[in-house]
Amino acid sequence: MIELHLLILVIVVSFGFVFSYLAMKEHDLLKALALSSVQSTFFALGFYILAAPDIVLAYLAIAVGAYTALVILAISKTERYEVGE
Amino acid sequence: MKRDILVAVSLLVAFLFIAYAVTVKNVLGLGGAELRPLGEFYLSNAFAHEGLTSHSPEVVTAIVWNYRGFDTLFETFVFFLAIMGALSVLRLTDEQEKLVRELEATMPHRQMDLIVRATTKLVVIMIIAISASIALHGHLTPGGGFQGGSAMAVAALLLFAAFSKFTLERKGLTLKHTISAYAVGLALILATVLAPVFLYNGKVLEINLLPGEMGLFNLDVGEYLAVAFGFLTVFLVLGIPEWVFKVVLRGELND
């Protein structure tokens, strides 16, 4: 029958899924970035449940720290709001 | 808006349905599958303590260094190329660097308030301690040079945000220093990789240098330095404000 850690995995990954959808639909790029780092936190939890601590350590530092900072620097050189449609 | 919610919910339902089908109903036949021959080989041979081995008790590190050494070496090369690309696209001459420093000094000196600065100092010390512990026994426990190095880069980024780039540069974290530290890390990695060739006519990446489980310590330190200061170099170059760059480029046009 279904095991508890698989259930937690499904819940965590679906939260990550929801947040990645929200990040795609967001027109304020800084908010989208915050949403995407929340999504990465959930995916990191998922990796931990899948017993991959090496990936968790690299993924958290890159996705929440370095990637966010790089994109903030990139946004600071353009505009904050996505226009179009 | 209503359409968005509908799309999101239907995608989520599809995802949950696939997850249920794969895990519980075992549609793809992944659950309960027998161990494949490759996995069996790695499981029985990862903890090797004879012959040419990294002596690592951590199975990921053991596989990476016993069987996939060139992966990590080429990964370091790719990282090096990326940083050199960023540096050569955004390069400045000595005079232009001086101009950038003068222009940045005229900017209003902004930093966050006292509470944020004090907390950041504490948190940064903790992050640096943890990154050192991840990196320096990365050959024994999960983690390693890359993970610890990127955690260290995050600590420096927190300092960028709470204080300012200018404050840090005044304290000595300049581009020249970060590039030198990066070069030291790379030199350590290259020395470890090439040492067997010169010491006992071995092949590249024969990694039995230090005795026993110490074997990978120097690689950990090298990768830690290289990754942390590689990231910092890129952030220092990208952190130059846009208007300063525009002034510098305009000066280049007028010359």
Interface residues (C-beta under 8 A of the other chain):
Chain A: I2 L6 V10 V13 S14 F17 V18 Y21 K25 P53 D54 L57 A58 A61 I62 V64 G65 A66 A69 L70 L73 A74 S76 K77
Chain B: D4 V7 A8 L11 L12 F15 L16 A19 T23 V24 V60 I134 P142 G143 G144 F146 Q147 G148 S150 A151 A153 V154 L157 F160 F231 V234 F235 L238 G239 E242
